[in-house]
Amino acid sequence: MSKQQTVPMIFNQVKHINWPTLNQFLSATALPIVGIVIFLGLWSLMAKNIDTSLGKFPGPASVWQQTKVLVAEHNAQMDKADKFYARQDDRNAARVAKDPSYEPKIRAFTGAPTFFEQIWTSLYTVMVGFIVASLLAIPIGILCGLSKNAYTAINPLIQLFKPVSPLAWLPLVTMVVSAVYVSNDPMFSKSFITSAVTVSLCCLWPTLINTAVGVSSIDKDLLNVSKVLRLNGLSHVTKIVLPSSIPAIFTGLRLSLGIGWMVLIAAEMLAQNPGLGKFVWDEFQNGSSESLARIMVAVLTIGVIGFALDRCMLALQRKFSWDKSAVLR
């Protein structure tokens, strides 16, 4: 193909590409950036005029500085852990060389958890609690949506426990876990079980309620199709009920995950369980001049993670939803 033929063909292909319009570009990129810049400017101006017992309220510059400090502290702690395990391996190798019957023992590094390790602890805990709650809420919600009698029986319990604060659940859960979860070699720590159960109890209800509403609102034509095809109960649920109620179920899941994330931080602060909540409380109790900035780093991190979790659930909803043309936000 000659150059004279190639250039017009490429031009025609580029011409027919569906390029985003200027308005679409501004809405997707420029406007969020403008909003963030305005927020940072207002934050910086207001921070200068707020005096606390620990000094000026931290502005964006101070928060960014402490973010770098937390990253440096994490890297330093990881270096200490690597050196600790290296020394331990060398000692064990030397002892095995002297005594081949010796069985090496690996001791865990006992350094204080870093900010990033606290983030992982909180993420792991909230996902376990959220998954347990979802595995309970979706089947019960489907049952309530399909059966008026089941809904009538379960609804009083839903309305009774739905408004209960996590701060009320936490002491009860702590006492029950301490009494029931007794083991000389536990697989999970009691603090983890306590936090995960508290999250499950509080994020159970939005998924349950939205699932019941979604199932009970299925189009009657679809129910008639199920009757005509004489689908059994399992086929009716998997082929008719679940696909039709996916939007409502995922709305409940997104609400539950957001509530679970908020509940977890509060539970960690109150019970002093490992995680971001404990990090915030420890910094508050520390009372140093950098504590407020470090707390703001944690606050912004909590918000960013909450947003990311919601976007992940939205991506899953788009993947599993049968209506790909639906506008999901």
C-alpha positions as CSV (number, residue, x, y, z in Angstrom):
1,M,0.0,0.0,0.0
2,S,1.4,3.3,-1.0
3,K,1.9,6.3,1.2
4,Q,-0.7,8.3,-0.7
5,Q,-3.3,5.6,0.1
6,T,-2.2,5.0,3.7
7,V,-2.5,8.6,4.9
8,P,-6.2,9.2,3.8
9,M,-7.2,5.8,5.3
10,I,-5.6,6.6,8.7
11,F,-7.3,10.1,8.6
12,N,-10.7,8.5,8.0
13,Q,-10.3,6.0,10.8
14,V,-9.2,8.8,13.3
15,K,-12.1,10.9,12.0
16,H,-14.7,8.2,12.9
17,I,-13.3,7.6,16.4
18,N,-15.9,8.6,19.1
19,W,-13.8,11.2,20.8
20,P,-15.2,12.6,24.1
21,T,-16.7,16.1,23.8
22,L,-15.2,19.0,25.7
23,N,-18.1,18.9,28.1
24,Q,-17.6,15.2,28.8
25,F,-13.9,15.9,29.4
26,L,-14.5,18.7,31.8
27,S,-17.1,16.7,33.7
28,A,-14.9,13.7,34.0
29,T,-11.5,15.3,34.7
30,A,-11.4,19.1,35.1
31,L,-14.3,19.6,37.4
32,P,-13.2,17.1,40.0
33,I,-9.7,18.7,40.0
34,V,-11.2,22.1,40.5
35,G,-13.3,20.8,43.4
36,I,-10.2,19.3,45.0
37,V,-8.2,22.5,44.5
38,I,-10.9,24.6,46.1
39,F,-11.2,22.2,49.0
40,L,-7.4,22.3,49.6
41,G,-7.4,26.1,49.4
42,L,-10.3,26.5,51.9
43,W,-8.7,23.9,54.2
44,S,-5.3,25.8,54.2
45,L,-6.9,29.1,54.9
46,M,-9.1,27.8,57.8
47,A,-6.3,25.8,59.3
48,K,-4.2,28.9,59.9
49,N,-7.0,30.5,62.0
50,I,-7.6,27.4,64.3
51,D,-5.5,27.2,67.4
52,T,-5.7,24.0,69.5
53,S,-3.9,22.8,72.6
54,L,-1.4,21.1,70.4
55,G,-0.8,24.1,68.1
56,K,-2.2,25.2,64.8
57,F,-4.7,22.9,63.1
58,P,-2.7,21.0,60.4
59,G,-3.0,22.2,56.8
60,P,-2.4,20.2,53.6
61,A,1.4,20.9,53.8
62,S,1.7,19.5,57.3
63,V,-0.4,16.5,56.5
64,W,1.7,15.7,53.4
65,Q,4.8,16.0,55.5
66,Q,3.5,13.5,58.0
67,T,2.4,11.2,55.2
68,K,6.1,11.0,54.1
69,V,7.1,10.4,57.7
70,L,4.7,7.5,58.1
71,V,6.0,6.0,54.8
72,A,9.6,6.4,56.1
73,E,8.6,4.8,59.5
74,H,7.1,1.8,57.7
75,N,10.1,1.3,55.5
76,A,12.4,1.5,58.6
77,Q,10.3,-1.0,60.5
78,M,10.3,-3.4,57.5
79,D,14.1,-3.1,57.4
80,K,14.3,-4.0,61.1
81,A,12.0,-7.0,60.5
82,D,14.1,-8.2,57.6
83,K,17.3,-7.9,59.7
84,F,15.7,-9.7,62.6
85,Y,14.7,-12.7,60.5
86,A,18.1,-12.7,58.8
87,R,19.9,-12.9,62.2
88,Q,17.5,-15.6,63.3
89,D,18.1,-17.7,60.2
90,D,21.9,-17.3,60.7
91,R,21.6,-18.4,64.3
92,N,19.4,-21.4,63.5
93,A,21.7,-22.4,60.6
94,A,24.7,-22.3,63.0
95,R,22.9,-24.4,65.6
96,V,21.8,-27.0,63.0
97,A,25.4,-27.2,61.8
98,K,26.5,-28.1,65.3
99,D,23.6,-30.3,66.2
100,P,21.7,-31.8,63.2
101,S,18.9,-33.0,65.5
102,Y,18.0,-29.4,66.5
103,E,14.7,-28.2,65.3
104,P,14.8,-24.5,64.4
105,K,12.2,-22.2,66.0
106,I,11.0,-19.1,64.1
107,R,10.0,-16.3,66.4
108,A,7.8,-13.5,65.0
109,F,9.0,-10.0,64.9
110,T,7.4,-8.1,67.8
111,G,7.9,-4.5,66.6
112,A,5.0,-2.0,66.8
113,P,2.6,-2.2,63.8
114,T,3.2,0.5,61.2
115,F,0.5,2.7,59.7
116,F,0.3,0.6,56.6
117,E,0.0,-2.6,58.7
118,Q,-2.9,-1.0,60.6
119,I,-4.6,-0.3,57.2
120,W,-4.3,-3.9,56.2
121,T,-5.6,-5.1,59.5
122,S,-8.7,-2.9,59.2
123,L,-9.3,-3.9,55.6
124,Y,-9.0,-7.6,56.4
125,T,-11.3,-7.3,59.3
126,V,-14.0,-5.3,57.5
127,M,-14.0,-7.7,54.5
128,V,-14.4,-10.7,56.8
129,G,-17.3,-9.1,58.7
130,F,-18.9,-7.8,55.5
131,I,-18.7,-11.3,53.8
132,V,-20.2,-13.0,56.8
133,A,-23.0,-10.5,57.0
134,S,-23.7,-10.8,53.2
135,L,-23.8,-14.6,53.4
136,L,-26.5,-14.3,56.1
137,A,-28.4,-11.3,54.7
138,I,-28.9,-12.3,51.1
139,P,-30.6,-15.7,51.7
140,I,-32.8,-14.3,54.5
141,G,-33.7,-11.3,52.3
142,I,-34.7,-13.6,49.5
143,L,-36.8,-15.7,51.9
144,C,-38.5,-12.5,53.1
145,G,-39.1,-11.3,49.6
146,L,-40.6,-14.6,48.5
147,S,-42.7,-15.3,51.5
148,K,-45.0,-12.8,53.2
149,N,-45.3,-15.0,56.3
150,A,-41.5,-15.1,56.6
151,Y,-41.3,-11.3,56.2
152,T,-44.0,-10.9,58.9
153,A,-42.1,-13.1,61.3
154,I,-38.7,-11.6,60.7
155,N,-39.6,-7.9,60.3
156,P,-40.0,-7.1,64.0
157,L,-36.5,-8.4,64.6
158,I,-35.1,-6.3,61.8
159,Q,-36.8,-3.2,63.1
160,L,-35.6,-4.0,66.7
161,F,-31.9,-4.5,66.0
162,K,-31.4,-2.3,62.9
163,P,-31.1,1.0,64.9
164,V,-28.7,-0.5,67.6
165,S,-25.4,1.4,67.7
166,P,-22.1,-0.5,67.3
167,L,-21.1,1.1,70.6
168,A,-23.9,-0.9,72.3
169,W,-23.0,-4.1,70.5
170,L,-19.3,-4.0,71.2
171,P,-19.3,-4.7,75.0
172,L,-21.8,-7.6,74.5
173,V,-19.7,-9.1,71.6
174,T,-16.5,-8.7,73.6
175,M,-17.9,-10.6,76.6
176,V,-19.4,-13.4,74.5
177,V,-16.2,-13.8,72.4
178,S,-14.1,-13.9,75.6
179,A,-16.4,-16.6,77.1
180,V,-16.9,-18.7,74.0
181,Y,-13.7,-18.4,72.0
182,V,-11.3,-20.2,74.4
183,S,-8.3,-21.9,72.9
184,N,-4.7,-22.5,73.9
185,D,-3.6,-22.1,70.2
186,P,-6.3,-19.8,68.6
187,M,-6.4,-19.4,64.9
188,F,-7.5,-15.8,65.2
189,S,-7.0,-13.3,67.9
190,K,-10.0,-12.3,70.1
191,S,-9.7,-8.7,69.0
192,F,-10.1,-9.7,65.4
193,I,-13.2,-11.8,66.1
194,T,-14.7,-9.1,68.2
195,S,-14.3,-6.4,65.5
196,A,-15.5,-8.7,62.7
197,V,-18.6,-9.8,64.6
198,T,-19.5,-6.2,65.5
199,V,-19.1,-5.2,61.8
200,S,-21.3,-8.1,60.8
201,L,-24.1,-7.2,63.2
202,C,-24.2,-3.6,62.1
203,C,-23.9,-4.1,58.3
204,L,-26.3,-7.0,58.1
205,W,-29.5,-4.9,57.8
206,P,-29.2,-2.7,54.6
207,T,-28.4,-5.8,52.5
208,L,-31.2,-7.8,54.0
209,I,-33.8,-5.0,53.6
210,N,-32.8,-4.1,50.1
211,T,-32.7,-7.8,49.0
212,A,-36.2,-8.3,50.4
213,V,-37.5,-5.2,48.6
214,G,-35.9,-6.2,45.3
215,V,-37.2,-9.8,45.4
216,S,-40.7,-8.7,46.3
217,S,-40.7,-6.1,43.4
218,I,-40.0,-8.6,40.6
219,D,-42.1,-8.1,37.6
220,K,-45.2,-10.4,37.6
221,D,-44.5,-11.4,34.0
222,L,-41.3,-12.9,35.0
223,L,-43.0,-14.9,37.8
224,N,-45.6,-16.1,35.3
225,V,-42.8,-17.3,33.0
226,S,-41.4,-19.3,35.9
227,K,-44.8,-20.9,36.4
228,V,-45.2,-21.7,32.8
229,L,-41.7,-23.3,32.6
230,R,-42.5,-25.1,35.9
231,L,-39.2,-24.2,37.4
232,N,-38.3,-25.8,40.8
233,G,-37.5,-23.6,43.7
234,L,-33.7,-23.5,43.2
235,S,-34.1,-22.8,39.5
236,H,-36.7,-20.1,40.2
237,V,-34.3,-18.4,42.5
238,T,-31.2,-18.6,40.3
239,K,-32.8,-17.9,37.0
240,I,-35.6,-15.4,37.9
241,V,-35.2,-14.0,41.4
242,L,-31.5,-13.3,41.6
243,P,-31.0,-11.7,38.1
244,S,-34.1,-9.5,38.6
245,S,-33.1,-8.3,42.1
246,I,-29.4,-7.8,41.4
247,P,-29.7,-3.9,41.4
248,A,-31.4,-3.9,44.8
249,I,-29.0,-6.4,46.3
250,F,-26.0,-4.5,45.2
251,T,-27.5,-1.2,46.6
252,G,-27.8,-3.0,49.9
253,L,-24.2,-4.4,49.7
254,R,-22.8,-0.9,48.9
255,L,-24.6,0.6,51.9
256,S,-23.6,-2.3,54.1
257,L,-19.9,-2.0,53.2
258,G,-19.9,1.7,53.9
259,I,-21.6,1.2,57.2
260,G,-19.3,-1.7,58.1
261,W,-16.2,0.5,57.4
262,M,-17.5,3.3,59.7
263,V,-18.5,0.8,62.4
264,L,-15.1,-0.8,62.3
265,I,-13.1,2.4,62.9
266,A,-15.4,3.2,65.9
267,A,-15.1,-0.3,67.3
268,E,-11.3,-0.2,67.0
269,M,-11.1,3.1,68.8
270,L,-13.4,2.1,71.6
271,A,-12.0,-1.4,72.2
272,Q,-8.4,-0.5,71.3
273,N,-8.3,-3.4,68.8
274,P,-5.5,-3.2,66.1
275,G,-6.4,-1.1,63.1
276,L,-6.8,2.4,61.9
277,G,-9.1,3.3,64.7
278,K,-6.5,2.4,67.3
279,F,-3.9,4.4,65.3
280,V,-6.2,7.5,65.6
281,W,-6.8,7.0,69.3
282,D,-3.1,6.4,70.0
283,E,-2.1,9.5,68.2
284,F,-4.8,11.5,70.1
285,Q,-3.5,10.2,73.4
286,N,0.1,10.8,72.4
287,G,-0.5,14.6,72.3
288,S,2.6,15.5,70.3
289,S,2.8,18.5,68.0
290,E,2.6,16.1,65.0
291,S,-0.4,14.1,66.3
292,L,-3.1,16.2,64.7
293,A,-1.4,16.0,61.3
294,R,-1.0,12.2,61.6
295,I,-4.7,11.9,62.6
296,M,-5.6,13.9,59.5
297,V,-3.6,11.5,57.4
298,A,-5.6,8.6,58.9
299,V,-8.9,10.5,58.4
300,L,-8.1,11.1,54.7
301,T,-6.9,7.5,54.3
302,I,-10.2,6.2,55.8
303,G,-12.1,8.4,53.3
304,V,-10.1,7.3,50.3
305,I,-10.4,3.6,51.3
306,G,-14.2,4.0,51.8
307,F,-14.5,5.5,48.3
308,A,-12.3,2.8,46.8
309,L,-14.4,0.1,48.4
310,D,-17.6,1.6,47.0
311,R,-16.1,1.9,43.5
312,C,-15.1,-1.8,43.8
313,M,-18.7,-2.8,44.6
314,L,-19.9,-0.6,41.8
315,A,-17.6,-2.4,39.4
316,L,-18.9,-5.7,40.6
317,Q,-22.5,-4.5,40.1
318,R,-21.7,-3.5,36.5
319,K,-20.2,-6.9,35.9
320,F,-23.0,-9.0,37.3
321,S,-26.0,-6.8,36.3
322,W,-27.9,-8.0,33.3
323,D,-28.9,-4.5,32.3
324,K,-25.6,-3.1,30.9
325,S,-27.3,0.1,29.8
326,A,-28.4,1.1,33.3
327,V,-26.7,4.3,34.7
328,L,-24.8,3.3,37.8
329,R,-23.1,5.8,40.1
